[in-house]
Amino acid sequence: MEKSSDSIFINRELSWLDFDSRVLALAKEKSVPLAERIKFAAIFASNMDEFFMVRVGSLYDQTLLKNNKLDIVTHMTASEQIAAITPRVAELQAKCDKYYQHLLNALEANGYRKVNFSHLTKQQEHYWKAYFQQEIFPILSPQIVDQRHPFPFLRNKEIYFAAMLNSKTDGVYYGIIPISSQFERVLFIKNPDGTTSFAFVEELIAHFAGNIFNKSTVQKSCLFRVTRNADITVDEGMMDHDIDFRDVMSELLKKRRKLAAVRLQFWPDAPQEIVKFLREKLVVPADRCYAQTSPLDPGGLFRLASRVASDGNPAMSYPPARPIQAPAGYDLYTEAHKHDVLLAYPYQSIRPFIRMLMKAGSDPDVVSIKMTLYRMATDSQIVQALVNAAENGKEVVAMVELRARFDEQNNIDWSKQLEEAGCTVFYGFDDYKVHSKLTLITSKVNGKYRYLTQIGTGNYNEKTSELYTDLSFITTRQEIGEEASAVFNNMALQRLTSEADTMLVAPLRFKSVLLDQMDRQIDLARRGQPASMILKNNSINDPEIINKISEASCAGVRVDMIVRGICCIKAGVPGKTENVHIRSLVGRYLEHSRIYCFGSGEDMTIYIASGDFLTRNTERRVEVGVRVDDREIAQKLRGILDLQLRDTVNAREMQPDGSYTRVKPKDGEPPVDSQMAMYGYFQHAFDLPTVPPRTASRPAQLKSSAPAAEPKVSRPSSAQVRHSGQQAVEGNVRFRGLLDSLFGRGKK
């Protein structure tokens, strides 16, 4: 582990916790509408669940091995990382509890009062007792744990009521009541004065649980929740090659539910006798037991936020902003055959892409449709388009990644449906997860094969396309289609792609290409010429890339990085990364697109990709990207980056010590919300070209180093950013500031 204060490295797990702290910070941000603040608190808690299930679970497994694997960046052992994580988690949980109390105060001020079961009036006691006896008690399944009754299996992420009981005949024993997900998590009551009371069902059960065990025997009690390790592997299951991979994954999903407990949460406090009892039964160390006053299950907060948002007060939620729809008659399938097309989600609708798949599936010239599928919506129109194409007699090939964490069962179900429709389904590599977002439509016209290729940064998922910022590049350039065809053929034959020019294909032609681009900028800087890089992705921990970025900084290359989550490199360390500037954007939408830009002006080279700068992406996954040679689209991508580098609403900048500070507008300047500004930036994106498309050619190198033009951002029309009346718009400070910033009002 590096000890020096000028180290440029940050531990991955601690960096991830810093990211979740930025999410949590939005729960206290008063400029964020109340329902959205509740939602951010829920997202924080949900993220923490996954952190324990995946990251802490993996570290826990490593502590059991003789050869304890070191963190690739900071060289900390698994035990050292857990020791560093523990106090940070406790600190964040304490903040969450504090912010939750602020949220309750704000809710009460707006007519939503939480039921406090410790201070009920007689009338309220009567009402809730009747509700408990009629609606809850009949479906509870209490259990006794004593010498005759073994300790039950406790499900992952489920809430339980635990009681220490005492009887004259049996002495001390324990009672446990599962509070399963079948219960409505939050109960709402409309009061006569127009206000709303809400109660969490687990608190209701805890209040009346004494009636179940006989109140006189309950000595101490609390609510608790177990988090289990979810870090599973397919290695053991694949020892027998005759076993179907889908069956292996199904069995592993069953095992996941029974893996070791890695965290215990208690509400509202934790009687030491119960903590000791549960710790011994579940084998959880004391430092992974957390008492909290905020709800144990983030699902309750999501439900509360949804109710507040749906009650009709526009000030409680973000102003409605729906994807820009293509005009009537717009045909992406036809347009893509004329010129390259860029779609940007959630600002543009995914529907034209779905209609393109549907049209290709019925086009008599189309021979085959091939797609990589990683995470699909529960009710996927995209899968349905593939099914329709297969039923129309097209060859449909789907590479379904069954190891998409927490979506495994969904993908198993879809793979079966695709096979039943006559599609060819395969599951990729034994050693490499396929994370690519790649579609290839092959046609035969006048005896020659023609390709339409789509390469994206996000999943083929209609639901997340309205929540995540992603990019989709569609082209009929023959050279890209040929490379994409080779990628699919290699995947089907369990071969990695080692040769490509326009495309990036991890693990063999991804990192190496981007490192070469960095070297070109380093060479320019050393020759005294302008050199720059803008790198936007979700996460970075690849030490080779980090060292190359440091080398570029030392050579004088300006490096701007937009990294939403894990960032294991420090910015601004003297003599190492003083020319590196790092910011994280956390806001209304989940920043998910990856854009890698080298140089500027005519010399600019820009890529979009499915892969981040994590070693799992660069070395252990099949990722796909593309160099965008269409200059108009390349400038559009550069404009996105420039706009995000001007953000003063969602941005936080990293300091040399690795901490983040909020970016604020300069004196006299209104705030810039880059996410909402994108609606104006893409408002004409579906317009049909009025001039012939530019000839697609690779730009000459080293012509000019002029900076890219500032993105032209137009006022969002009512069709793109719909508001609940002009009064709601004027009342939203963030949005008004955004409009001011875009059109220069208030600037000195």
BELLINLIN-V617065 format. One record per residue. D_CENTER is the distance of its C-alpha to the mean C-alpha in Angstrom with 2 decimals. Layout:
D_CENTER, D_CENTER
This chain:
29.05, 29.72, 31.64, 32.70, 31.58, 31.12, 28.65, 25.79, 23.51, 20.97, 19.95, 16.45, 16.04, 17.57, 15.42, 12.23, 14.18, 15.09, 11.56, 11.26, 14.74, 13.80, 11.57, 14.63, 16.97, 16.04, 17.47, 20.80, 20.76, 23.68, 22.96, 19.89, 21.24, 21.80, 19.77, 16.67, 17.55, 17.74, 14.33, 12.88, 15.04, 13.65, 9.97, 11.54, 13.49, 10.93, 8.99, 12.60, 13.40, 11.03, 12.34, 15.79, 15.51, 14.22, 15.15, 18.16, 19.17, 19.41, 21.33, 23.55, 24.43, 25.33, 27.69, 29.66, 30.39, 33.50, 31.91, 29.09, 26.54, 25.95, 22.83, 23.18, 22.91, 24.71, 26.66, 26.08, 26.87, 24.64, 27.00, 26.87, 23.09, 23.20, 26.02, 24.05, 20.96, 23.16, 24.58, 21.37, 19.71, 22.95, 22.90, 19.44, 20.49, 23.70, 21.97, 19.89, 23.24, 24.90, 22.43, 22.60, 26.35, 26.07, 23.99, 26.74, 29.36, 27.74, 27.44, 31.09, 32.14, 30.66, 32.32, 29.93, 31.53, 30.14, 32.80, 34.18, 35.84, 37.91, 39.72, 40.45, 43.59, 45.94, 44.92, 41.20, 42.01, 43.98, 41.29, 38.45, 40.79, 41.78, 38.19, 37.41, 40.51, 40.06, 36.33, 34.92, 37.75, 38.68, 35.41, 34.87, 35.52, 36.83, 37.62, 40.15, 39.79, 43.18, 45.53, 45.81, 42.20, 39.53, 36.17, 33.75, 30.43, 27.62, 24.47, 21.01, 19.41, 22.55, 24.70, 28.37, 31.48, 33.71, 37.34, 40.06, 43.15, 46.84, 49.81, 53.49, 53.69, 50.41, 49.51, 45.87, 43.17, 39.66, 38.14, 34.56, 33.18, 29.88, 28.00, 26.17, 23.40, 26.22, 27.22, 26.11, 24.01, 25.25, 28.80, 29.96, 33.59, 35.04, 37.81, 41.16, 40.53, 37.46, 34.95, 32.43, 32.28, 29.33, 29.30, 26.90, 28.48, 28.28, 30.34, 32.80, 33.28, 33.73, 36.37, 38.46, 37.86, 41.27, 42.87, 41.52, 42.81, 45.85, 45.18, 47.90, 46.31, 42.89, 43.14, 39.59, 36.22, 32.51, 29.20, 26.86, 23.71, 23.02, 19.87, 20.54, 19.59, 17.42, 17.90, 20.07, 21.81, 23.73, 26.48, 29.04, 28.63, 29.30, 32.62, 34.46, 33.74, 35.28, 32.47, 30.02, 26.49, 25.24, 27.62, 26.46, 22.83, 24.20, 26.25, 23.53, 21.39, 24.53, 24.84, 21.35, 22.49, 25.39, 24.07, 25.08, 24.08, 22.23, 22.14, 24.39, 23.77, 26.86, 27.66, 29.52, 31.39, 32.29, 35.93, 36.62, 38.46, 35.52, 33.11, 35.60, 36.09, 32.40, 31.78, 34.68, 33.72, 30.05, 30.75, 28.26, 29.44, 30.20, 27.64, 24.79, 26.27, 24.98, 26.80, 25.02, 26.09, 22.78, 21.95, 21.17, 18.78, 15.82, 16.71, 19.81, 18.17, 16.04, 19.42, 21.24, 19.04, 19.45, 23.19, 23.66, 21.92, 24.06, 27.32, 28.05, 27.97, 26.15, 26.04, 23.69, 20.73, 19.49, 22.01, 21.21, 19.74, 19.62, 19.06, 22.29, 24.26, 26.51, 30.19, 32.42, 33.63, 30.81, 30.52, 27.70, 29.44, 32.59, 31.10, 29.19, 32.60, 34.01, 31.46, 27.97, 25.28, 21.92, 19.54, 16.81, 14.23, 14.02, 17.35, 19.15, 19.29, 18.34, 21.70, 23.84, 21.95, 22.51, 26.10, 26.49, 25.71, 28.12, 30.79, 30.51, 30.96, 34.27, 35.48, 38.61, 38.01, 34.64, 35.11, 31.64, 27.92, 25.52, 21.73, 19.03, 16.85, 13.66, 11.76, 14.08, 14.51, 16.87, 19.57, 18.97, 21.43, 20.51, 21.71, 24.66, 25.53, 25.77, 27.90, 30.12, 30.59, 31.68, 34.04, 35.45, 36.43, 33.84, 32.66, 28.98, 27.14, 23.63, 21.92, 19.76, 17.60, 18.32, 16.41, 12.86, 12.05, 12.45, 13.16, 16.45, 18.77, 17.44, 17.98, 21.33, 22.42, 21.58, 23.33, 26.38, 26.52, 26.33, 29.10, 31.20, 31.10, 32.47, 29.46, 29.39, 26.41, 25.74, 23.15, 23.05, 23.99, 24.97, 23.73, 20.86, 17.66, 17.44, 14.10, 16.02, 15.72, 19.47, 22.07, 25.81, 28.49, 31.98, 35.13, 38.79, 40.87, 44.55, 44.21, 41.36, 37.71, 35.23, 31.46, 28.64, 25.41, 21.86, 19.32, 15.76, 12.54, 10.42, 11.20, 14.32, 12.91, 14.72, 12.61, 9.25, 11.73, 12.62, 9.38, 7.69, 10.27, 11.51, 15.03, 17.47, 20.83, 23.74, 27.10, 30.41, 31.43, 33.32, 32.44, 28.68, 29.41, 31.64, 29.06, 26.44, 29.20, 29.89, 26.27, 26.37, 29.82, 28.87, 25.93, 28.33, 30.84, 28.53, 29.17, 27.02, 27.51, 29.53, 30.85, 29.22, 30.06, 27.79, 24.76, 22.62, 22.32, 21.00, 22.36, 25.81, 25.42, 22.22, 22.57, 26.33, 26.25, 24.02, 26.23, 29.22, 27.94, 27.54, 31.07, 32.42, 31.19, 32.68, 35.92, 36.06, 35.66, 38.34, 40.64, 40.20, 38.24, 35.14, 31.96, 28.32, 24.75, 21.51, 18.44, 15.01, 11.97, 8.88, 11.16, 14.87, 17.20, 19.59, 22.97, 24.80, 22.64, 22.75, 26.52, 26.88, 25.13, 27.56, 30.39, 29.53, 29.53, 32.88, 34.25, 33.54, 30.54, 28.44, 24.80, 22.10, 18.54, 15.43, 12.85, 9.82, 9.29, 11.86, 15.09, 18.15, 20.68, 22.57, 23.74, 27.36, 29.06, 32.71, 33.95, 30.64, 27.81, 29.74, 28.80, 25.04, 23.14, 19.49, 17.38, 13.88, 12.80, 11.05, 12.20, 12.37, 9.71, 6.30, 8.09, 7.26, 10.96, 13.15, 16.72, 19.49, 22.67, 26.00, 29.06, 29.88, 32.29, 34.00, 33.00, 29.26, 27.28, 23.69, 21.12, 17.81, 15.99, 13.29, 13.55, 12.75, 15.58, 14.86, 17.94, 16.15, 15.30, 18.67, 20.88, 19.60, 17.73, 19.09, 17.19, 18.75, 19.23, 22.18, 24.50, 24.99, 28.76, 29.22, 30.09, 29.26, 25.66, 25.46, 26.66, 24.16, 21.32, 23.19, 23.52, 19.77, 19.71, 22.85, 21.62, 18.51, 20.96, 23.01, 20.40, 21.91, 19.77, 16.12, 17.14, 18.02, 20.15, 20.61, 24.14, 26.25, 25.75, 21.96, 21.48, 19.93, 21.97, 21.17, 22.44, 25.10, 27.29, 30.67, 33.69, 34.64, 31.49, 29.17, 25.41, 23.24, 19.95, 18.63, 16.01, 18.85, 21.29, 19.61, 21.20, 24.52, 23.69, 23.02, 25.54, 28.03, 25.74, 27.22, 30.74, 33.04, 34.43, 37.93, 38.86, 38.73, 35.56, 35.84, 36.99, 34.19, 35.25, 34.01, 34.93, 37.62, 36.63, 37.87, 39.33, 37.98, 35.57, 35.33, 32.05, 29.90, 30.79, 28.87, 26.72, 28.75, 26.93, 28.72, 28.77, 26.40, 28.71, 28.82, 27.53, 24.27, 23.59, 25.51, 26.60, 28.58, 31.72, 32.65, 33.08, 29.39, 28.54, 31.21, 30.08, 26.55, 27.08, 23.78, 24.27, 27.95, 27.30, 24.98, 27.79, 30.29, 28.42, 28.11, 31.78, 33.31, 34.63, 35.49, 35.44, 38.48
